[in-house]
Amino acid sequence: PEIVKVNEKEVVYRVNNCLFFELALKHTEMVCEVMDAGVETGLTETMNPNWKIERLKCAGHGDDTCEFALRLK
């Protein structure tokens, strides 16, 4: 991932080379929603239960990249 922004309450990062891109183009909701949920669960269970992830951009939905914001609740 490419880190776009970091401060004590937020991390914004981009994924320009998603391993599931081709599959996501065919099954966008299934692939992207499952990946988002998996990342959020992994982060909250292993690092901090107060993190919330928000998808800002999604290549599967036609954006030029996937971009996410991790924010403290």
C-alpha positions in Angstrom: 0.0 0.0 0.0 1.0 3.6 -0.5 0.5 5.8 2.5 -1.2 9.1 1.6 -1.8 10.7 5.0 -0.9 9.9 8.6 -1.8 11.6 11.9 -2.8 10.4 15.4 -6.4 9.9 14.4 -6.3 8.8 10.7 -4.3 6.8 8.2 -5.2 7.1 4.5 -3.7 4.6 2.2 -4.0 3.5 -1.5 -3.8 0.0 -3.0 -2.7 0.3 -6.7 -2.1 -3.4 -7.3 -5.1 -5.3 -5.9 -4.6 -9.0 -6.2 -8.4 -9.4 -6.7 -8.8 -6.6 -9.3 -10.0 -8.8 -12.2 -12.3 -10.7 -10.0 -13.6 -7.5 -8.5 -14.6 -6.2 -11.9 -16.9 -9.2 -12.4 -18.2 -9.5 -8.8 -17.6 -6.0 -7.4 -19.9 -6.1 -4.4 -19.0 -9.6 -3.3 -15.2 -9.1 -3.6 -14.8 -5.5 -2.4 -17.3 -5.8 0.5 -15.7 -9.0 1.8 -12.2 -7.5 1.5 -13.3 -4.4 3.4 -14.9 -6.4 6.2 -11.9 -8.7 6.4 -9.4 -5.8 6.7 -11.5 -4.0 9.3 -12.0 -7.2 11.4 -8.3 -7.9 11.2 -7.2 -4.4 12.3 -9.7 -4.2 15.1 -9.0 -7.6 16.5 -5.2 -7.4 16.3 -4.4 -3.7 16.8 -7.2 -1.5 18.1 -10.9 -2.1 18.5 -11.5 1.6 18.0 -10.5 1.7 14.3 -13.1 2.2 11.6 -12.3 1.7 7.9 -13.9 3.8 5.2 -13.5 3.0 1.5 -12.8 6.3 -0.3 -12.2 5.0 -3.8 -12.6 1.6 -5.4 -11.1 0.3 -8.6 -13.8 -2.3 -8.8 -16.4 0.5 -8.9 -14.5 2.3 -11.6 -12.1 4.5 -9.7 -8.4 4.7 -10.8 -7.3 3.1 -7.5 -8.5 1.8 -4.2 -8.2 4.2 -1.3 -9.1 3.7 2.3 -9.2 5.8 5.5 -8.6 4.2 8.9 -10.0 6.5 11.6 -10.4 6.2 15.3 -14.0 6.0 16.4 
